Amino acid sequence: MAQPENPVVLDQTLKPFYQRASEAEDRLTRLEAALASNKDSGNKDHSKLISELQEENKKLAAENAKLQYRINHLVQAVRDTDVKLEKK
């Protein structure tokens, strides 16, 4: 009989998702820093950078929603498997 999934195994499974989210946050932080450092530039530069940040934000929000969906289903699958194993 297989062992039920434990939190350590679950953490290892979710680790790539957390890593991608962390990398996305780092990119966003760098873009925000670039925006802050370009405050002395003209409004044209600001508009372009704001547009880029908004587009990046849309992409990250969509990716985040997909990852959250996958994580929820993975967690539920692990729980379902644990329940089935406990019944055996």
PDB file with one MODEL, atoms N, CA, C and O in Angstrom:
MODEL        1
ATOM      1  N   MET A   1       0.834  -1.169   0.000  1.00  0.00           N
ATOM      2  CA  MET A   1       0.000   0.000   0.000  1.00  0.00           C
ATOM      3  C   MET A   1       0.891   1.249   0.000  1.00  0.00           C
ATOM      4  O   MET A   1       1.872   1.308   0.741  1.00  0.00           O
ATOM      5  N   ALA A   2       0.560   2.228  -0.811  1.00  0.00           N
ATOM      6  CA  ALA A   2       1.356   3.449  -0.924  1.00  0.00           C
ATOM      7  C   ALA A   2       1.115   4.356   0.272  1.00  0.00           C
ATOM      8  O   ALA A   2       0.038   4.350   0.870  1.00  0.00           O
ATOM      9  N   GLN A   3       2.134   5.134   0.609  1.00  0.00           N
ATOM     10  CA  GLN A   3       2.020   6.082   1.711  1.00  0.00           C
ATOM     11  C   GLN A   3       1.234   7.313   1.258  1.00  0.00           C
ATOM     12  O   GLN A   3       1.388   7.744   0.116  1.00  0.00           O
ATOM     13  N   PRO A   4       0.402   7.885   2.117  1.00  0.00           N
ATOM     14  CA  PRO A   4      -0.304   9.113   1.758  1.00  0.00           C
ATOM     15  C   PRO A   4       0.696  10.247   1.545  1.00  0.00           C
ATOM     16  O   PRO A   4       1.776  10.256   2.135  1.00  0.00           O
ATOM     17  N   GLU A   5       0.321  11.197   0.700  1.00  0.00           N
ATOM     18  CA  GLU A   5       1.173  12.355   0.454  1.00  0.00           C
ATOM     19  C   GLU A   5       1.326  13.133   1.748  1.00  0.00           C
ATOM     20  O   GLU A   5       0.353  13.344   2.472  1.00  0.00           O
ATOM     21  N   ASN A   6       2.534  13.553   2.035  1.00  0.00           N
ATOM     22  CA  ASN A   6       2.740  14.367   3.225  1.00  0.00           C
ATOM     23  C   ASN A   6       3.080  15.787   2.800  1.00  0.00           C
ATOM     24  O   ASN A   6       3.342  16.030   1.623  1.00  0.00           O
ATOM     25  N   PRO A   7       3.080  16.721   3.731  1.00  0.00           N
ATOM     26  CA  PRO A   7       3.345  18.122   3.379  1.00  0.00           C
ATOM     27  C   PRO A   7       4.691  18.329   2.699  1.00  0.00           C
ATOM     28  O   PRO A   7       4.817  19.222   1.861  1.00  0.00           O
ATOM     29  N   VAL A   8       5.695  17.532   3.033  1.00  0.00           N
ATOM     30  CA  VAL A   8       7.008  17.686   2.408  1.00  0.00           C
ATOM     31  C   VAL A   8       6.929  17.361   0.923  1.00  0.00           C
ATOM     32  O   VAL A   8       7.479  18.087   0.094  1.00  0.00           O
ATOM     33  N   VAL A   9       6.247  16.271   0.587  1.00  0.00           N
ATOM     34  CA  VAL A   9       6.097  15.887  -0.820  1.00  0.00           C
ATOM     35  C   VAL A   9       5.270  16.940  -1.557  1.00  0.00           C
ATOM     36  O   VAL A   9       5.581  17.300  -2.692  1.00  0.00           O
ATOM     37  N   LEU A  10       4.221  17.427  -0.910  1.00  0.00           N
ATOM     38  CA  LEU A  10       3.384  18.459  -1.514  1.00  0.00           C
ATOM     39  C   LEU A  10       4.194  19.724  -1.757  1.00  0.00           C
ATOM     40  O   LEU A  10       4.065  20.346  -2.812  1.00  0.00           O
ATOM     41  N   ASP A  11       5.034  20.115  -0.790  1.00  0.00           N
ATOM     42  CA  ASP A  11       5.883  21.294  -0.966  1.00  0.00           C
ATOM     43  C   ASP A  11       6.838  21.111  -2.138  1.00  0.00           C
ATOM     44  O   ASP A  11       7.062  22.048  -2.903  1.00  0.00           O
ATOM     45  N   GLN A  12       7.404  19.913  -2.287  1.00  0.00           N
ATOM     46  CA  GLN A  12       8.310  19.654  -3.408  1.00  0.00           C
ATOM     47  C   GLN A  12       7.567  19.724  -4.738  1.00  0.00           C
ATOM     48  O   GLN A  12       8.119  20.175  -5.741  1.00  0.00           O
ATOM     49  N   THR A  13       6.320  19.279  -4.741  1.00  0.00           N
ATOM     50  CA  THR A  13       5.523  19.316  -5.963  1.00  0.00           C
ATOM     51  C   THR A  13       5.208  20.751  -6.354  1.00  0.00           C
ATOM     52  O   THR A  13       5.220  21.091  -7.537  1.00  0.00           O
ATOM     53  N   LEU A  14       4.928  21.586  -5.374  1.00  0.00           N
ATOM     54  CA  LEU A  14       4.541  22.971  -5.645  1.00  0.00           C
ATOM     55  C   LEU A  14       5.735  23.909  -5.795  1.00  0.00           C
ATOM     56  O   LEU A  14       5.566  25.059  -6.202  1.00  0.00           O
ATOM     57  N   LYS A  15       6.934  23.438  -5.474  1.00  0.00           N
ATOM     58  CA  LYS A  15       8.126  24.274  -5.498  1.00  0.00           C
ATOM     59  C   LYS A  15       8.326  24.992  -6.844  1.00  0.00           C
ATOM     60  O   LYS A  15       8.629  26.186  -6.835  1.00  0.00           O
ATOM     61  N   PRO A  16       8.172  24.323  -8.007  1.00  0.00           N
ATOM     62  CA  PRO A  16       8.358  25.039  -9.279  1.00  0.00           C
ATOM     63  C   PRO A  16       7.364  26.193  -9.458  1.00  0.00           C
ATOM     64  O   PRO A  16       7.701  27.221 -10.045  1.00  0.00           O
ATOM     65  N   PHE A  17       6.150  26.019  -8.953  1.00  0.00           N
ATOM     66  CA  PHE A  17       5.150  27.080  -9.085  1.00  0.00           C
ATOM     67  C   PHE A  17       5.533  28.285  -8.234  1.00  0.00           C
ATOM     68  O   PHE A  17       5.414  29.428  -8.674  1.00  0.00           O
ATOM     69  N   TYR A  18       5.991  28.023  -7.016  1.00  0.00           N
ATOM     70  CA  TYR A  18       6.421  29.103  -6.154  1.00  0.00           C
ATOM     71  C   TYR A  18       7.639  29.811  -6.753  1.00  0.00           C
ATOM     72  O   TYR A  18       7.748  31.034  -6.665  1.00  0.00           O
ATOM     73  N   GLN A  19       8.541  29.064  -7.352  1.00  0.00           N
ATOM     74  CA  GLN A  19       9.740  29.639  -7.967  1.00  0.00           C
ATOM     75  C   GLN A  19       9.352  30.573  -9.112  1.00  0.00           C
ATOM     76  O   GLN A  19       9.883  31.679  -9.218  1.00  0.00           O
ATOM     77  N   ARG A  20       8.428  30.136  -9.970  1.00  0.00           N
ATOM     78  CA  ARG A  20       7.987  30.982 -11.082  1.00  0.00           C
ATOM     79  C   ARG A  20       7.297  32.244 -10.584  1.00  0.00           C
ATOM     80  O   ARG A  20       7.483  33.319 -11.153  1.00  0.00           O
ATOM     81  N   ALA A  21       6.511  32.121  -9.539  1.00  0.00           N
ATOM     82  CA  ALA A  21       5.836  33.288  -8.971  1.00  0.00           C
ATOM     83  C   ALA A  21       6.864  34.257  -8.399  1.00  0.00           C
ATOM     84  O   ALA A  21       6.734  35.471  -8.553  1.00  0.00           O
ATOM     85  N   SER A  22       7.884  33.717  -7.737  1.00  0.00           N
ATOM     86  CA  SER A  22       8.930  34.565  -7.169  1.00  0.00           C
ATOM     87  C   SER A  22       9.701  35.297  -8.274  1.00  0.00           C
ATOM     88  O   SER A  22      10.006  36.482  -8.142  1.00  0.00           O
ATOM     89  N   GLU A  23      10.012  34.589  -9.358  1.00  0.00           N
ATOM     90  CA  GLU A  23      10.709  35.218 -10.484  1.00  0.00           C
ATOM     91  C   GLU A  23       9.852  36.322 -11.100  1.00  0.00           C
ATOM     92  O   GLU A  23      10.376  37.374 -11.469  1.00  0.00           O
ATOM     93  N   ALA A  24       8.561  36.101 -11.213  1.00  0.00           N
ATOM     94  CA  ALA A  24       7.664  37.109 -11.765  1.00  0.00           C
ATOM     95  C   ALA A  24       7.623  38.342 -10.861  1.00  0.00           C
ATOM     96  O   ALA A  24       7.619  39.471 -11.350  1.00  0.00           O
ATOM     97  N   GLU A  25       7.592  38.128  -9.557  1.00  0.00           N
ATOM     98  CA  GLU A  25       7.620  39.246  -8.624  1.00  0.00           C
ATOM     99  C   GLU A  25       8.919  40.025  -8.738  1.00  0.00           C
ATOM    100  O   GLU A  25       8.915  41.253  -8.655  1.00  0.00           O
ATOM    101  N   ASP A  26      10.029  39.326  -8.927  1.00  0.00           N
ATOM    102  CA  ASP A  26      11.322  39.997  -9.093  1.00  0.00           C
ATOM    103  C   ASP A  26      11.328  40.866 -10.351  1.00  0.00           C
ATOM    104  O   ASP A  26      11.810  41.998 -10.331  1.00  0.00           O
ATOM    105  N   ARG A  27      10.786  40.321 -11.449  1.00  0.00           N
ATOM    106  CA  ARG A  27      10.717  41.105 -12.691  1.00  0.00           C
ATOM    107  C   ARG A  27       9.877  42.359 -12.490  1.00  0.00           C
ATOM    108  O   ARG A  27      10.244  43.446 -12.937  1.00  0.00           O
ATOM    109  N   LEU A  28       8.759  42.196 -11.821  1.00  0.00           N
ATOM    110  CA  LEU A  28       7.883  43.337 -11.575  1.00  0.00           C
ATOM    111  C   LEU A  28       8.580  44.371 -10.695  1.00  0.00           C
ATOM    112  O   LEU A  28       8.444  45.571 -10.933  1.00  0.00           O
ATOM    113  N   THR A  29       9.319  43.928  -9.689  1.00  0.00           N
ATOM    114  CA  THR A  29      10.060  44.844  -8.824  1.00  0.00           C
ATOM    115  C   THR A  29      11.089  45.630  -9.623  1.00  0.00           C
ATOM    116  O   THR A  29      11.251  46.834  -9.421  1.00  0.00           O
ATOM    117  N   ARG A  30      11.789  44.944 -10.537  1.00  0.00           N
ATOM    118  CA  ARG A  30      12.776  45.641 -11.369  1.00  0.00           C
ATOM    119  C   ARG A  30      12.109  46.670 -12.276  1.00  0.00           C
ATOM    120  O   ARG A  30      12.633  47.767 -12.467  1.00  0.00           O
ATOM    121  N   LEU A  31      10.951  46.316 -12.835  1.00  0.00           N
ATOM    122  CA  LEU A  31      10.229  47.265 -13.675  1.00  0.00           C
ATOM    123  C   LEU A  31       9.751  48.470 -12.873  1.00  0.00           C
ATOM    124  O   LEU A  31       9.817  49.604 -13.348  1.00  0.00           O
ATOM    125  N   GLU A  32       9.269  48.222 -11.660  1.00  0.00           N
ATOM    126  CA  GLU A  32       8.845  49.327 -10.811  1.00  0.00           C
ATOM    127  C   GLU A  32      10.029  50.219 -10.436  1.00  0.00           C
ATOM    128  O   GLU A  32       9.895  51.442 -10.380  1.00  0.00           O
ATOM    129  N   ALA A  33      11.176  49.614 -10.181  1.00  0.00           N
ATOM    130  CA  ALA A  33      12.376  50.384  -9.867  1.00  0.00           C
ATOM    131  C   ALA A  33      12.790  51.223 -11.066  1.00  0.00           C
ATOM    132  O   ALA A  33      13.206  52.372 -10.916  1.00  0.00           O
ATOM    133  N   ALA A  34      12.673  50.643 -12.255  1.00  0.00           N
ATOM    134  CA  ALA A  34      12.999  51.393 -13.471  1.00  0.00           C
ATOM    135  C   ALA A  34      12.048  52.576 -13.628  1.00  0.00           C
ATOM    136  O   ALA A  34      12.460  53.657 -14.047  1.00  0.00           O
ATOM    137  N   LEU A  35      10.801  52.372 -13.297  1.00  0.00           N
ATOM    138  CA  LEU A  35       9.827  53.458 -13.358  1.00  0.00           C
ATOM    139  C   LEU A  35      10.199  54.560 -12.376  1.00  0.00           C
ATOM    140  O   LEU A  35      10.152  55.742 -12.717  1.00  0.00           O
ATOM    141  N   ALA A  36      10.565  54.181 -11.170  1.00  0.00           N
ATOM    142  CA  ALA A  36      10.935  55.162 -10.154  1.00  0.00           C
ATOM    143  C   ALA A  36      12.190  55.932 -10.548  1.00  0.00           C
ATOM    144  O   ALA A  36      12.282  57.134 -10.296  1.00  0.00           O
ATOM    145  N   SER A  37      13.149  55.261 -11.159  1.00  0.00           N
ATOM    146  CA  SER A  37      14.395  55.931 -11.542  1.00  0.00           C
ATOM    147  C   SER A  37      14.213  56.813 -12.773  1.00  0.00           C
ATOM    148  O   SER A  37      15.038  57.692 -13.021  1.00  0.00           O
ATOM    149  N   ASN A  38      13.171  56.601 -13.533  1.00  0.00           N
ATOM    150  CA  ASN A  38      12.927  57.393 -14.733  1.00  0.00           C
ATOM    151  C   ASN A  38      11.954  58.537 -14.497  1.00  0.00           C
ATOM    152  O   ASN A  38      11.425  59.103 -15.453  1.00  0.00           O
ATOM    153  N   LYS A  39      11.709  58.887 -13.241  1.00  0.00           N
ATOM    154  CA  LYS A  39      10.751  59.949 -12.943  1.00  0.00           C
ATOM    155  C   LYS A  39      11.151  61.283 -13.558  1.00  0.00           C
ATOM    156  O   LYS A  39      10.293  62.103 -13.886  1.00  0.00           O
ATOM    157  N   ASP A  40      12.440  61.497 -13.711  1.00  0.00           N
ATOM    158  CA  ASP A  40      12.906  62.769 -14.260  1.00  0.00           C
ATOM    159  C   ASP A  40      12.804  62.822 -15.779  1.00  0.00           C
ATOM    160  O   ASP A  40      12.992  63.883 -16.374  1.00  0.00           O
ATOM    161  N   SER A  41      12.508  61.691 -16.412  1.00  0.00           N
ATOM    162  CA  SER A  41      12.344  61.657 -17.858  1.00  0.00           C
ATOM    163  C   SER A  41      11.011  62.287 -18.214  1.00  0.00           C
ATOM    164  O   SER A  41      10.224  62.635 -17.334  1.00  0.00           O
ATOM    165  N   GLY A  42      10.764  62.431 -19.491  1.00  0.00           N
ATOM    166  CA  GLY A  42       9.522  63.041 -19.941  1.00  0.00           C
ATOM    167  C   GLY A  42       8.315  62.147 -19.733  1.00  0.00           C
ATOM    168  O   GLY A  42       8.454  60.965 -19.418  1.00  0.00           O
ATOM    169  N   ASN A  43       7.129  62.715 -19.909  1.00  0.00           N
ATOM    170  CA  ASN A  43       5.884  61.958 -19.766  1.00  0.00           C
ATOM    171  C   ASN A  43       5.780  60.841 -20.789  1.00  0.00           C
ATOM    172  O   ASN A  43       5.142  59.818 -20.541  1.00  0.00           O
ATOM    173  N   LYS A  44       6.409  61.038 -21.938  1.00  0.00           N
ATOM    174  CA  LYS A  44       6.361  60.015 -22.985  1.00  0.00           C
ATOM    175  C   LYS A  44       6.987  58.714 -22.487  1.00  0.00           C
ATOM    176  O   LYS A  44       6.446  57.630 -22.706  1.00  0.00           O
ATOM    177  N   ASP A  45       8.124  58.832 -21.819  1.00  0.00           N
ATOM    178  CA  ASP A  45       8.788  57.648 -21.260  1.00  0.00           C
ATOM    179  C   ASP A  45       7.925  57.005 -20.193  1.00  0.00           C
ATOM    180  O   ASP A  45       7.847  55.780 -20.099  1.00  0.00           O
ATOM    181  N   HIS A  46       7.279  57.835 -19.391  1.00  0.00           N
ATOM    182  CA  HIS A  46       6.422  57.305 -18.332  1.00  0.00           C
ATOM    183  C   HIS A  46       5.241  56.548 -18.924  1.00  0.00           C
ATOM    184  O   HIS A  46       4.888  55.468 -18.451  1.00  0.00           O
ATOM    185  N   SER A  47       4.645  57.103 -19.939  1.00  0.00           N
ATOM    186  CA  SER A  47       3.495  56.447 -20.564  1.00  0.00           C
ATOM    187  C   SER A  47       3.892  55.097 -21.131  1.00  0.00           C
ATOM    188  O   SER A  47       3.163  54.116 -20.985  1.00  0.00           O
ATOM    189  N   LYS A  48       5.037  55.048 -21.772  1.00  0.00           N
ATOM    190  CA  LYS A  48       5.508  53.789 -22.346  1.00  0.00           C
ATOM    191  C   LYS A  48       5.786  52.764 -21.248  1.00  0.00           C
ATOM    192  O   LYS A  48       5.401  51.600 -21.362  1.00  0.00           O
ATOM    193  N   LEU A  49       6.447  53.201 -20.199  1.00  0.00           N
ATOM    194  CA  LEU A  49       6.774  52.290 -19.103  1.00  0.00           C
ATOM    195  C   LEU A  49       5.513  51.828 -18.378  1.00  0.00           C
ATOM    196  O   LEU A  49       5.403  50.664 -17.995  1.00  0.00           O
ATOM    197  N   ILE A  50       4.577  52.731 -18.192  1.00  0.00           N
ATOM    198  CA  ILE A  50       3.311  52.364 -17.554  1.00  0.00           C
ATOM    199  C   ILE A  50       2.579  51.332 -18.400  1.00  0.00           C
ATOM    200  O   ILE A  50       2.034  50.361 -17.875  1.00  0.00           O
ATOM    201  N   SER A  51       2.568  51.545 -19.700  1.00  0.00           N
ATOM    202  CA  SER A  51       1.924  50.581 -20.588  1.00  0.00           C
ATOM    203  C   SER A  51       2.587  49.215 -20.493  1.00  0.00           C
ATOM    204  O   SER A  51       1.907  48.189 -20.448  1.00  0.00           O
ATOM    205  N   GLU A  52       3.900  49.206 -20.462  1.00  0.00           N
ATOM    206  CA  GLU A  52       4.637  47.949 -20.332  1.00  0.00           C
ATOM    207  C   GLU A  52       4.314  47.268 -19.005  1.00  0.00           C
ATOM    208  O   GLU A  52       4.117  46.054 -18.958  1.00  0.00           O
ATOM    209  N   LEU A  53       4.260  48.051 -17.929  1.00  0.00           N
ATOM    210  CA  LEU A  53       3.944  47.482 -16.618  1.00  0.00           C
ATOM    211  C   LEU A  53       2.528  46.935 -16.581  1.00  0.00           C
ATOM    212  O   LEU A  53       2.278  45.879 -15.999  1.00  0.00           O
ATOM    213  N   GLN A  54       1.596  47.659 -17.206  1.00  0.00           N
ATOM    214  CA  GLN A  54       0.219  47.182 -17.232  1.00  0.00           C
ATOM    215  C   GLN A  54       0.106  45.888 -18.024  1.00  0.00           C
ATOM    216  O   GLN A  54      -0.613  44.972 -17.626  1.00  0.00           O
ATOM    217  N   GLU A  55       0.809  45.813 -19.135  1.00  0.00           N
ATOM    218  CA  GLU A  55       0.788  44.587 -19.949  1.00  0.00           C
ATOM    219  C   GLU A  55       1.414  43.424 -19.192  1.00  0.00           C
ATOM    220  O   GLU A  55       0.891  42.310 -19.199  1.00  0.00           O
ATOM    221  N   GLU A  56       2.539  43.695 -18.538  1.00  0.00           N
ATOM    222  CA  GLU A  56       3.197  42.663 -17.736  1.00  0.00           C
ATOM    223  C   GLU A  56       2.278  42.217 -16.602  1.00  0.00           C
ATOM    224  O   GLU A  56       2.194  41.028 -16.293  1.00  0.00           O
ATOM    225  N   ASN A  57       1.596  43.169 -15.990  1.00  0.00           N
ATOM    226  CA  ASN A  57       0.677  42.846 -14.911  1.00  0.00           C
ATOM    227  C   ASN A  57      -0.458  41.945 -15.398  1.00  0.00           C
ATOM    228  O   ASN A  57      -0.842  41.005 -14.702  1.00  0.00           O
ATOM    229  N   LYS A  58      -0.992  42.223 -16.579  1.00  0.00           N
ATOM    230  CA  LYS A  58      -2.051  41.383 -17.147  1.00  0.00           C
ATOM    231  C   LYS A  58      -1.551  39.958 -17.371  1.00  0.00           C
ATOM    232  O   LYS A  58      -2.242  38.990 -17.052  1.00  0.00           O
ATOM    233  N   LYS A  59      -0.349  39.841 -17.921  1.00  0.00           N
ATOM    234  CA  LYS A  59       0.231  38.519 -18.165  1.00  0.00           C
ATOM    235  C   LYS A  59       0.449  37.763 -16.852  1.00  0.00           C
ATOM    236  O   LYS A  59       0.139  36.576 -16.747  1.00  0.00           O
ATOM    237  N   LEU A  60       0.984  38.467 -15.858  1.00  0.00           N
ATOM    238  CA  LEU A  60       1.242  37.827 -14.568  1.00  0.00           C
ATOM    239  C   LEU A  60      -0.055  37.429 -13.873  1.00  0.00           C
ATOM    240  O   LEU A  60      -0.129  36.374 -13.243  1.00  0.00           O
ATOM    241  N   ALA A  61      -1.072  38.270 -13.987  1.00  0.00           N
ATOM    242  CA  ALA A  61      -2.360  37.945 -13.371  1.00  0.00           C
ATOM    243  C   ALA A  61      -2.960  36.701 -14.020  1.00  0.00           C
ATOM    244  O   ALA A  61      -3.499  35.835 -13.332  1.00  0.00           O
ATOM    245  N   ALA A  62      -2.865  36.617 -15.348  1.00  0.00           N
ATOM    246  CA  ALA A  62      -3.391  35.449 -16.059  1.00  0.00           C
ATOM    247  C   ALA A  62      -2.612  34.194 -15.678  1.00  0.00           C
ATOM    248  O   ALA A  62      -3.200  33.140 -15.435  1.00  0.00           O
ATOM    249  N   GLU A  63      -1.283  34.312 -15.626  1.00  0.00           N
ATOM    250  CA  GLU A  63      -0.456  33.158 -15.249  1.00  0.00           C
ATOM    251  C   GLU A  63      -0.747  32.748 -13.808  1.00  0.00           C
ATOM    252  O   GLU A  63      -0.824  31.560 -13.495  1.00  0.00           O
ATOM    253  N   ASN A  64      -0.906  33.739 -12.935  1.00  0.00           N
ATOM    254  CA  ASN A  64      -1.205  33.452 -11.540  1.00  0.00           C
ATOM    255  C   ASN A  64      -2.532  32.713 -11.405  1.00  0.00           C
ATOM    256  O   ASN A  64      -2.636  31.761 -10.631  1.00  0.00           O
ATOM    257  N   ALA A  65      -3.542  33.144 -12.150  1.00  0.00           N
ATOM    258  CA  ALA A  65      -4.849  32.480 -12.096  1.00  0.00           C
ATOM    259  C   ALA A  65      -4.736  31.025 -12.551  1.00  0.00           C
ATOM    260  O   ALA A  65      -5.331  30.130 -11.950  1.00  0.00           O
ATOM    261  N   LYS A  66      -3.973  30.801 -13.611  1.00  0.00           N
ATOM    262  CA  LYS A  66      -3.785  29.428 -14.104  1.00  0.00           C
ATOM    263  C   LYS A  66      -3.068  28.571 -13.060  1.00  0.00           C
ATOM    264  O   LYS A  66      -3.447  27.427 -12.814  1.00  0.00           O
ATOM    265  N   LEU A  67      -2.023  29.144 -12.449  1.00  0.00           N
ATOM    266  CA  LEU A  67      -1.266  28.394 -11.455  1.00  0.00           C
ATOM    267  C   LEU A  67      -2.106  28.113 -10.210  1.00  0.00           C
ATOM    268  O   LEU A  67      -2.027  27.024  -9.641  1.00  0.00           O
ATOM    269  N   GLN A  68      -2.902  29.079  -9.791  1.00  0.00           N
ATOM    270  CA  GLN A  68      -3.780  28.864  -8.649  1.00  0.00           C
ATOM    271  C   GLN A  68      -4.769  27.739  -8.935  1.00  0.00           C
ATOM    272  O   GLN A  68      -5.033  26.899  -8.075  1.00  0.00           O
ATOM    273  N   TYR A  69      -5.306  27.733 -10.139  1.00  0.00           N
ATOM    274  CA  TYR A  69      -6.242  26.686 -10.556  1.00  0.00           C
ATOM    275  C   TYR A  69      -5.561  25.318 -10.473  1.00  0.00           C
ATOM    276  O   TYR A  69      -6.122  24.367  -9.929  1.00  0.00           O
ATOM    277  N   ARG A  70      -4.348  25.232 -11.017  1.00  0.00           N
ATOM    278  CA  ARG A  70      -3.614  23.967 -10.998  1.00  0.00           C
ATOM    279  C   ARG A  70      -3.278  23.532  -9.577  1.00  0.00           C
ATOM    280  O   ARG A  70      -3.409  22.358  -9.232  1.00  0.00           O
ATOM    281  N   ILE A  71      -2.844  24.482  -8.759  1.00  0.00           N
ATOM    282  CA  ILE A  71      -2.499  24.158  -7.378  1.00  0.00           C
ATOM    283  C   ILE A  71      -3.721  23.630  -6.634  1.00  0.00           C
ATOM    284  O   ILE A  71      -3.636  22.629  -5.922  1.00  0.00           O
ATOM    285  N   ASN A  72      -4.862  24.308  -6.802  1.00  0.00           N
ATOM    286  CA  ASN A  72      -6.083  23.856  -6.131  1.00  0.00           C
ATOM    287  C   ASN A  72      -6.441  22.431  -6.525  1.00  0.00           C
ATOM    288  O   ASN A  72      -6.817  21.622  -5.676  1.00  0.00           O
ATOM    289  N   HIS A  73      -6.326  22.126  -7.805  1.00  0.00           N
ATOM    290  CA  HIS A  73      -6.664  20.778  -8.264  1.00  0.00           C
ATOM    291  C   HIS A  73      -5.639  19.747  -7.808  1.00  0.00           C
ATOM    292  O   HIS A  73      -6.000  18.611  -7.501  1.00  0.00           O
ATOM    293  N   LEU A  74      -4.364  20.131  -7.761  1.00  0.00           N
ATOM    294  CA  LEU A  74      -3.337  19.214  -7.267  1.00  0.00           C
ATOM    295  C   LEU A  74      -3.551  18.908  -5.785  1.00  0.00           C
ATOM    296  O   LEU A  74      -3.454  17.758  -5.358  1.00  0.00           O
ATOM    297  N   VAL A  75      -3.837  19.933  -5.024  1.00  0.00           N
ATOM    298  CA  VAL A  75      -4.080  19.735  -3.589  1.00  0.00           C
ATOM    299  C   VAL A  75      -5.308  18.856  -3.386  1.00  0.00           C
ATOM    300  O   VAL A  75      -5.296  17.953  -2.549  1.00  0.00           O
ATOM    301  N   GLN A  76      -6.365  19.117  -4.149  1.00  0.00           N
ATOM    302  CA  GLN A  76      -7.574  18.306  -4.012  1.00  0.00           C
ATOM    303  C   GLN A  76      -7.308  16.856  -4.403  1.00  0.00           C
ATOM    304  O   GLN A  76      -7.813  15.936  -3.759  1.00  0.00           O
ATOM    305  N   ALA A  77      -6.518  16.647  -5.450  1.00  0.00           N
ATOM    306  CA  ALA A  77      -6.194  15.287  -5.875  1.00  0.00           C
ATOM    307  C   ALA A  77      -5.406  14.555  -4.787  1.00  0.00           C
ATOM    308  O   ALA A  77      -5.631  13.370  -4.540  1.00  0.00           O
ATOM    309  N   VAL A  78      -4.488  15.264  -4.143  1.00  0.00           N
ATOM    310  CA  VAL A  78      -3.714  14.657  -3.061  1.00  0.00           C
ATOM    311  C   VAL A  78      -4.642  14.297  -1.902  1.00  0.00           C
ATOM    312  O   VAL A  78      -4.534  13.214  -1.328  1.00  0.00           O
ATOM    313  N   ARG A  79      -5.540  15.197  -1.565  1.00  0.00           N
ATOM    314  CA  ARG A  79      -6.483  14.915  -0.469  1.00  0.00           C
ATOM    315  C   ARG A  79      -7.381  13.723  -0.807  1.00  0.00           C
ATOM    316  O   ARG A  79      -7.614  12.851   0.030  1.00  0.00           O
ATOM    317  N   ASP A  80      -7.876  13.698  -2.037  1.00  0.00           N
ATOM    318  CA  ASP A  80      -8.721  12.575  -2.458  1.00  0.00           C
ATOM    319  C   ASP A  80      -7.967  11.256  -2.377  1.00  0.00           C
ATOM    320  O   ASP A  80      -8.515  10.246  -1.933  1.00  0.00           O
ATOM    321  N   THR A  81      -6.725  11.267  -2.801  1.00  0.00           N
ATOM    322  CA  THR A  81      -5.899  10.063  -2.756  1.00  0.00           C
ATOM    323  C   THR A  81      -5.660   9.634  -1.310  1.00  0.00           C
ATOM    324  O   THR A  81      -5.711   8.445  -0.997  1.00  0.00           O
ATOM    325  N   ASP A  82      -5.400  10.599  -0.430  1.00  0.00           N
ATOM    326  CA  ASP A  82      -5.205  10.283   0.977  1.00  0.00           C
ATOM    327  C   ASP A  82      -6.451   9.614   1.560  1.00  0.00           C
ATOM    328  O   ASP A  82      -6.348   8.633   2.297  1.00  0.00           O
ATOM    329  N   VAL A  83      -7.615  10.146   1.230  1.00  0.00           N
ATOM    330  CA  VAL A  83      -8.870   9.577   1.745  1.00  0.00           C
ATOM    331  C   VAL A  83      -9.046   8.157   1.240  1.00  0.00           C
ATOM    332  O   VAL A  83      -9.411   7.266   2.007  1.00  0.00           O
ATOM    333  N   LYS A  84      -8.789   7.934  -0.057  1.00  0.00           N
ATOM    334  CA  LYS A  84      -8.914   6.599  -0.630  1.00  0.00           C
ATOM    335  C   LYS A  84      -7.951   5.620   0.030  1.00  0.00           C
ATOM    336  O   LYS A  84      -8.314   4.478   0.310  1.00  0.00           O
ATOM    337  N   LEU A  85      -6.718   6.072   0.280  1.00  0.00           N
ATOM    338  CA  LEU A  85      -5.719   5.198   0.905  1.00  0.00           C
ATOM    339  C   LEU A  85      -6.090   4.883   2.343  1.00  0.00           C
ATOM    340  O   LEU A  85      -5.860   3.770   2.816  1.00  0.00           O
ATOM    341  N   GLU A  86      -6.657   5.846   3.035  1.00  0.00           N
ATOM    342  CA  GLU A  86      -7.060   5.613   4.425  1.00  0.00           C
ATOM    343  C   GLU A  86      -8.207   4.603   4.506  1.00  0.00           C
ATOM    344  O   GLU A  86      -8.308   3.859   5.482  1.00  0.00           O
ATOM    345  N   LYS A  87      -9.058   4.573   3.501  1.00  0.00           N
ATOM    346  CA  LYS A  87     -10.210   3.650   3.490  1.00  0.00           C
ATOM    347  C   LYS A  87      -9.783   2.209   3.204  1.00  0.00           C
ATOM    348  O   LYS A  87     -10.503   1.268   3.537  1.00  0.00           O
ATOM    349  N   LYS A  88      -8.620   2.040   2.593  1.00  0.00           N
ATOM    350  CA  LYS A  88      -8.172   0.675   2.246  1.00  0.00           C
ATOM    351  C   LYS A  88      -7.684  -0.060   3.449  1.00  0.00           C
ATOM    352  O   LYS A  88      -7.272  -1.215   3.342  1.00  0.00           O
TER     353      LYS A  88
ENDMDL
END
